Amino acid sequence: MTRAEFEALRDCPDKRIEADIRFVEQRPTRPLRIAEDLRVSNPDGVDLRLTITYNPLTGSKSVNVHVPGVGPVCRLEADSRLHPPAGRSHKQALVTEDCPRRNLPDEVGDRPALDGSSVERLFRVFCKMANITHVGSFCSPDEGR
């Protein structure tokens, strides 16, 4: 996927997630709570999948979009590990066709305003940035935290 293709898809206003979002804890990745393989429908018919993770021990959370067979194309993280020169809350996106294979290392954008965000707030901010409408329910894994 090229940067132009990524930007066109990112900017497309008619993307939707129609599934209810629920988090599960799986033994191999415990205590990580994950909502994964959420399909993001779009007019271009690109197979986009969204995954949301939350680590209750560290408070880190991420929203990641990937294209099967290509790799990750966009990620928003809050309270995660540092990505110098960016801080613990940052955005990563496809810059070159090689970025998905390399896990989006280029031009990481600092997002300090996301520090301390809940999982649901991070998801809502991501959806707004990416022009995604979510029409299902969202069962947050960090409610009451």
Backbone hydrogen bonds, N-H to C=O, Kabsch-Sander energy under -0.5 kcal/mol:
donor,donor_aa,acceptor,acceptor_aa,energy
6,F,2,T,-2.4
7,E,3,R,-2.8
8,A,4,A,-2.3
9,L,5,E,-2.2
10,R,6,F,-3.1
11,D,7,E,-2.5
12,C,8,A,-0.8
12,C,9,L,-0.6
15,K,12,C,-0.5
15,K,131,N,-1.1
16,R,41,S,-1.9
17,I,133,T,-2.6
21,I,137,S,-3.2
22,R,20,D,-0.7
24,V,34,I,-2.3
26,Q,24,V,-0.5
26,Q,32,L,-0.6
29,T,26,Q,-1.2
30,R,26,Q,-0.6
30,R,27,R,-1.1
32,L,29,T,-2.3
33,R,54,Y,-3.1
34,I,24,V,-2.8
35,A,52,I,-2.5
38,L,50,L,-2.4
39,R,37,D,-0.6
40,V,48,L,-2.3
41,S,16,R,-2.4
41,S,39,R,-0.7
45,G,42,N,-1.8
48,L,40,V,-0.6
48,L,46,V,-1.4
49,R,66,H,-2.6
50,L,38,L,-2.7
51,T,64,N,-2.6
52,I,35,A,-3.0
53,T,62,S,-2.2
54,Y,33,R,-2.0
55,N,60,S,-2.7
59,G,55,N,-2.8
61,K,78,A,-2.0
62,S,53,T,-2.0
63,V,76,L,-2.5
64,N,51,T,-2.9
65,V,74,C,-3.0
66,H,49,R,-2.6
67,V,71,G,-2.5
70,V,67,V,-2.7
71,G,67,V,-2.7
73,V,65,V,-3.0
74,C,65,V,-1.5
75,R,92,Q,-3.0
76,L,63,V,-2.6
77,E,90,H,-2.9
78,A,61,K,-2.4
80,S,88,R,-2.4
83,H,86,A,-1.0
83,H,87,G,-0.6
86,A,83,H,-2.4
90,H,77,E,-1.5
90,H,88,R,-0.5
91,K,109,G,-2.5
92,Q,75,R,-3.1
93,A,106,D,-0.5
94,L,73,V,-2.1
99,C,96,T,-1.6
102,R,98,D,-1.4
103,N,100,P,-1.1
104,L,99,C,-2.5
109,G,91,K,-2.9
110,D,108,V,-0.5
111,R,89,S,-3.1
114,L,111,R,-2.2
115,D,112,P,-1.7
117,S,114,L,-2.3
122,L,118,S,-2.3
123,F,119,V,-2.3
124,R,120,E,-2.6
125,V,121,R,-2.7
126,F,122,L,-2.5
127,C,123,F,-2.7
128,K,124,R,-2.2
129,M,125,V,-2.4
130,A,126,F,-2.4
131,N,127,C,-0.6
131,N,128,K,-0.8
132,I,127,C,-2.7
133,T,15,K,-2.5
134,H,132,I,-0.5
135,V,17,I,-2.4
135,V,133,T,-0.5
136,G,17,I,-0.6
139,C,21,I,-2.8
140,S,138,F,-0.9
143,E,140,S,-0.8
145,R,142,D,-1.8
